[in-house]
Amino acid sequence: MTRDVHSQAYERHGPHVTTDLRAAALATLAATPALLRSLLTSLPGELTESAAEGDWSPKDVVAHLMLAERNGAIGRIRTIVASSEEPLLQNRDEDDELAQSGTRARPLADLLEEFGELRMEDVAWLRALDEQAMLRSGRHSAVGRVTAGEFLCHAAYHDCLHVAQLAAILQSRFEPHRGAMQAF
């Protein structure tokens, strides 16, 4: 049987999600909803609902994060912890999931509120998990064996990735209007 590269690396290095890293990931996850509300709530719809060609709008990013709360890394942690075996975790097409979800029709304020509520519940649940739960693993259909702790770090990484995406989208809206300051 051929082992995938991720499993080989895991066997060489073992679990590497320290207590401090777990705490940092949880703090990042807990902070994201308030950060998004602070950044987006007072902006006009023309900035939050329009997307550049081939990109998501800020509202799409929030909708994606809300959908990912159940179907992404945290949902996969729930599946791993609830399973007596090492579950198979199917890869997802995030663009298709967003397009099919109907969330694009919802107001941004509703998406932010629901995301905040889901995330608060999930962070409380994640904080209650013990170290043994974080060491449990599943088999991701695209990358192989992944532990609950690794999914936790991925969830924090995923939040950071999309916060940076939001900043870049907003930056691109302001850039052409900076006049002579574009020299800097």
C-alpha positions in Angstrom: 0.0 0.0 0.0 1.4 3.4 -0.9 1.3 6.1 1.8 0.7 9.7 0.9 3.3 12.4 1.5 1.3 14.0 4.3 1.1 10.7 6.2 4.8 10.1 5.8 5.5 13.6 7.2 3.1 13.0 10.1 4.9 9.8 11.0 8.3 11.5 10.9 7.3 14.6 12.9 4.3 13.5 14.9 1.6 15.8 16.1 2.9 19.3 16.2 0.0 21.4 17.5 1.3 22.7 20.8 -0.9 24.0 23.6 0.2 27.6 22.8 -0.6 27.1 19.1 -4.0 25.7 19.9 -4.7 28.7 22.1 -3.6 31.1 19.4 -5.8 29.3 16.8 -8.8 29.5 19.1 -8.1 33.2 19.8 -7.9 33.9 16.1 -11.2 32.0 15.4 -12.9 33.9 18.3 -11.8 37.3 17.0 -12.7 36.9 13.4 -16.4 37.7 13.5 -15.9 41.0 15.4 -13.1 42.0 13.1 -15.3 41.4 10.0 -18.2 43.3 11.6 -15.9 46.2 12.4 -14.4 46.3 8.9 -17.5 45.8 6.9 -20.7 47.0 8.7 -20.4 50.7 8.0 -19.3 50.3 4.3 -21.8 51.0 1.5 -23.2 48.2 -0.5 -21.2 49.2 -3.6 -18.0 48.3 -1.7 -19.3 45.1 0.0 -21.4 43.6 -2.7 -19.5 44.1 -5.9 -16.8 41.7 -7.0 -13.8 42.1 -9.3 -13.8 39.8 -12.4 -13.3 36.3 -11.2 -13.1 37.2 -7.5 -15.6 37.2 -4.6 -17.1 40.3 -3.1 -16.6 41.1 0.6 -20.1 39.8 1.2 -19.2 36.6 -0.7 -16.2 36.1 1.6 -18.4 36.4 4.7 -21.0 34.0 3.2 -18.2 31.5 2.4 -16.8 31.7 6.0 -20.3 31.1 7.3 -20.8 28.1 5.1 -17.3 26.8 5.9 -18.2 27.0 9.6 -20.3 23.8 9.2 -18.7 22.2 6.1 -15.1 23.2 6.4 -12.4 22.6 9.0 -14.5 22.9 12.1 -17.2 20.7 10.7 -14.5 18.2 9.9 -13.3 18.3 13.4 -16.8 17.6 14.6 -16.9 14.6 12.2 -13.6 13.3 13.4 -14.5 13.6 17.1 -17.9 11.9 16.6 -16.5 9.0 14.6 -15.2 5.8 16.1 -13.1 5.2 13.0 -10.9 7.4 10.8 -13.6 9.1 8.7 -13.2 9.9 5.0 -13.6 13.7 4.5 -14.5 14.7 1.0 -12.9 17.7 -0.7 -15.3 20.5 -1.5 -15.7 22.9 -4.4 -16.0 26.2 -2.5 -17.1 28.3 -5.5 -19.9 25.8 -6.3 -20.9 25.6 -2.7 -21.2 29.4 -2.5 -23.1 29.6 -5.8 -25.6 26.9 -4.8 -26.1 28.1 -1.2 -28.4 31.0 -1.8 -26.4 33.1 0.7 -25.6 35.8 -1.9 -29.2 36.9 -1.7 -29.0 37.5 2.0 -28.2 40.9 3.6 -24.6 41.2 4.8 -25.7 42.1 8.3 -27.6 38.8 8.5 -24.6 36.9 7.3 -22.3 38.6 9.8 -24.7 37.9 12.6 -25.2 34.2 11.8 -21.5 33.7 11.3 -20.8 35.3 14.7 -23.3 33.1 16.4 -22.1 29.9 14.8 -18.5 30.8 15.5 -19.2 31.6 19.2 -20.8 28.1 19.6 -18.0 26.4 17.7 -15.2 28.1 19.7 -16.8 27.1 23.0 -17.1 23.5 21.8 -13.5 23.5 20.5 -12.2 24.9 23.8 -13.9 22.0 25.6 -12.1 19.3 23.6 -9.2 17.6 25.3 -5.8 16.8 23.8 -6.8 13.2 22.8 -9.6 14.6 20.7 -7.1 16.9 18.9 -4.9 13.9 18.1 -7.7 12.0 16.4 -7.6 12.1 12.6 -9.6 11.7 9.4 -8.7 11.0 5.8 -9.1 14.0 3.6 -9.9 12.9 0.0 -7.3 15.2 -1.5 -4.4 15.2 1.0 -4.7 12.1 3.2 -4.5 11.9 7.0 -5.2 15.1 8.9 -5.6 15.4 12.7 -8.3 17.5 14.4 -5.5 19.7 15.7 -4.3 20.3 12.2 -7.8 21.2 11.1 -8.0 23.6 14.0 -4.8 25.4 12.7 -6.2 25.2 9.2 -9.4 27.0 10.3 -7.3 29.8 11.8 -5.1 30.0 8.7 -8.3 30.0 6.6 -9.7 33.0 8.6 -6.4 34.9 8.2 -6.4 34.1 4.4 -9.9 35.6 4.0 -9.2 38.6 6.2 -6.2 39.4 4.0 -8.4 38.8 0.9 -11.0 41.3 2.3 -8.2 43.8 2.9 -6.9 43.4 -0.7 -10.4 43.8 -2.2 -11.0 47.0 -0.2 -7.5 48.2 -1.0 -8.2 47.7 -4.7 -11.3 49.9 -4.5 -9.4 52.8 -2.9 -6.2 52.5 -5.0 -7.4 54.3 -8.2 -8.7 57.2 -6.2 -5.6 58.1 -4.3 -4.5 60.7 -6.9 -0.8 61.8 -6.5 -0.5 59.6 -3.4 -0.3 56.6 -5.7 3.4 57.4 -5.8 3.6 55.9 -2.4 
